[in-house]
Amino acid sequence: MKRDPAQFDFFAKAVFPSRSASERLDLDRFRGNLKRAMARAIRECAYDRPTIAARMAQYLRLSSISKGALDAYTAESKTSHDISLVRFKAFVRATGANWLWDVIVSDDGLLLLEGDEARLAEIARVQQQQRALAAELKTLTATPVTIKRRGL
């Protein structure tokens, strides 16, 4: 049975959700969300904390990053230990958790597209333009064109 396109599915989840920017900047909430997300990235990572710290140090061309520093970046109680953007990039690479970038931009109403997803969005934009042009053409052709021939 084919589903009616006008009927909504209560259980369907949008792959690319529409977002709008938060009214105000709540840094404490953002900090907590980021630290929890980073802790989740560590739990889901194939590497343990010391290995992640070593991989980060390698990306940053440092001799080492301590496991304690990594713990401070993910501890919600350590409000004075925010990760820098450069170190965050190394953390994302070290854990392979590219989805963390979406956590960073979501409060601003932005959505992270990875790889070919951007091309998919461009395809949808072009299709939308095609529909608008087709509607305009339909309006123009709805009224017959009368041509007056001169000199015949």
C-alpha positions as CSV (number, residue, x, y, z in Angstrom):
1,M,0.0,0.0,0.0
2,K,1.4,3.4,-1.0
3,R,1.4,6.0,1.6
4,D,-0.4,9.3,1.0
5,P,2.1,12.1,0.7
6,A,-0.1,14.5,2.7
7,Q,-0.1,12.1,5.7
8,F,2.7,12.7,8.2
9,D,4.7,9.9,9.8
10,F,4.9,10.4,13.6
11,F,8.0,8.1,13.8
12,A,10.0,9.4,10.9
13,K,13.1,11.4,11.9
14,A,14.5,14.0,9.4
15,V,17.9,13.2,8.2
16,F,18.7,16.9,7.9
17,P,16.6,18.6,10.6
18,S,15.7,22.3,10.1
19,R,17.2,24.5,12.8
20,S,17.0,28.0,13.9
21,A,19.5,30.0,16.0
22,S,19.0,30.2,19.7
23,E,17.6,33.5,21.0
24,R,20.4,33.9,23.4
25,L,23.9,32.6,23.9
26,D,23.9,30.3,26.9
27,L,27.6,29.5,27.4
28,D,27.1,27.2,30.4
29,R,24.6,25.1,28.5
30,F,26.9,25.0,25.5
31,R,29.9,24.1,27.6
32,G,28.0,21.2,29.3
33,N,26.6,19.9,25.9
34,L,30.1,20.0,24.4
35,K,31.8,18.3,27.3
36,R,29.1,15.5,27.4
37,A,29.4,15.0,23.6
38,M,33.2,14.8,23.9
39,A,32.9,12.2,26.7
40,R,30.5,10.2,24.5
41,A,33.0,10.4,21.6
42,I,35.7,8.9,23.9
43,R,33.3,6.1,25.0
44,E,32.5,5.3,21.4
45,C,36.1,5.5,20.2
46,A,38.1,2.4,19.5
47,Y,41.1,4.0,21.4
48,D,41.5,4.5,25.1
49,R,42.1,7.9,26.7
50,P,45.9,7.8,26.7
51,T,45.9,6.8,23.0
52,I,43.5,9.6,22.1
53,A,45.7,12.0,24.0
54,A,48.8,10.7,22.2
55,R,47.1,11.0,18.8
56,M,46.1,14.6,19.6
57,A,49.7,15.4,20.6
58,Q,50.8,14.0,17.2
59,Y,48.3,16.1,15.3
60,L,49.3,19.2,17.3
61,R,53.0,18.5,16.9
62,L,53.4,18.4,20.7
63,S,55.6,16.1,22.8
64,S,52.5,15.0,24.7
65,I,49.0,15.8,26.0
66,S,48.2,14.3,29.4
67,K,45.3,12.1,30.0
68,G,44.4,14.5,32.8
69,A,44.1,17.4,30.3
70,L,41.7,15.2,28.2
71,D,39.7,14.4,31.4
72,A,39.5,18.1,32.2
73,Y,38.2,18.9,28.7
74,T,35.3,16.4,29.3
75,A,34.5,17.1,33.0
76,E,31.5,19.3,33.4
77,S,32.7,20.4,36.8
78,K,35.9,21.9,35.2
79,T,34.3,25.1,33.9
80,S,37.7,26.8,33.6
81,H,39.1,24.1,31.3
82,D,37.6,24.8,27.9
83,I,39.2,23.2,24.9
84,S,40.7,25.5,22.2
85,L,39.4,25.2,18.6
86,V,42.8,23.9,17.4
87,R,42.8,21.2,20.1
88,F,39.2,20.4,19.4
89,K,40.0,19.8,15.8
90,A,42.8,17.4,16.9
91,F,40.4,15.7,19.3
92,V,37.8,15.2,16.5
93,R,40.5,13.7,14.3
94,A,41.9,11.5,17.1
95,T,38.5,10.1,18.0
96,G,37.1,10.0,14.4
97,A,33.9,11.7,15.8
98,N,33.2,14.2,13.0
99,W,29.6,14.5,14.3
100,L,31.1,16.7,17.1
101,W,31.2,19.6,14.6
102,D,27.5,19.5,14.4
103,V,27.3,19.9,18.2
104,I,29.4,23.0,17.8
105,V,27.2,24.7,15.2
106,S,23.7,23.5,16.1
107,D,22.9,26.4,18.5
108,D,23.4,28.8,15.7
109,G,20.9,27.2,13.5
110,L,23.5,25.6,11.3
111,L,23.7,22.0,10.1
112,L,26.8,20.1,9.3
113,L,26.9,18.4,5.9
114,E,29.6,15.9,5.3
115,G,31.1,15.0,1.9
116,D,28.5,14.4,-0.8
117,E,25.7,15.5,1.4
118,A,26.5,19.1,0.2
119,R,25.9,18.0,-3.4
120,L,22.6,16.4,-2.4
121,A,21.6,19.8,-0.9
122,E,22.6,21.5,-4.1
123,I,20.6,19.0,-6.2
124,A,17.5,19.9,-4.1
125,R,18.1,23.6,-4.6
126,V,18.3,23.2,-8.4
127,Q,15.2,21.1,-8.4
128,Q,13.4,23.8,-6.4
129,Q,14.5,26.4,-9.0
130,Q,13.2,24.0,-11.8
131,R,9.8,23.8,-10.1
132,A,9.6,27.6,-9.8
133,L,10.5,28.1,-13.4
134,A,8.0,25.4,-14.5
135,A,5.3,27.3,-12.5
136,E,6.3,30.6,-14.1
137,L,6.2,29.0,-17.6
138,K,2.8,27.5,-16.9
139,T,1.5,30.9,-15.9
140,L,2.9,32.5,-19.1
141,T,1.5,29.9,-21.4
142,A,-1.9,29.9,-19.8
143,T,-2.9,32.9,-21.9
144,P,-2.7,32.5,-25.6
145,V,-0.3,34.8,-27.4
146,T,-1.9,36.8,-30.2
147,I,0.5,37.8,-32.9
148,K,-0.5,40.7,-35.3
149,R,1.0,40.2,-38.7
150,R,1.9,43.4,-40.4
151,G,2.2,43.9,-44.1
152,L,0.5,40.7,-45.3
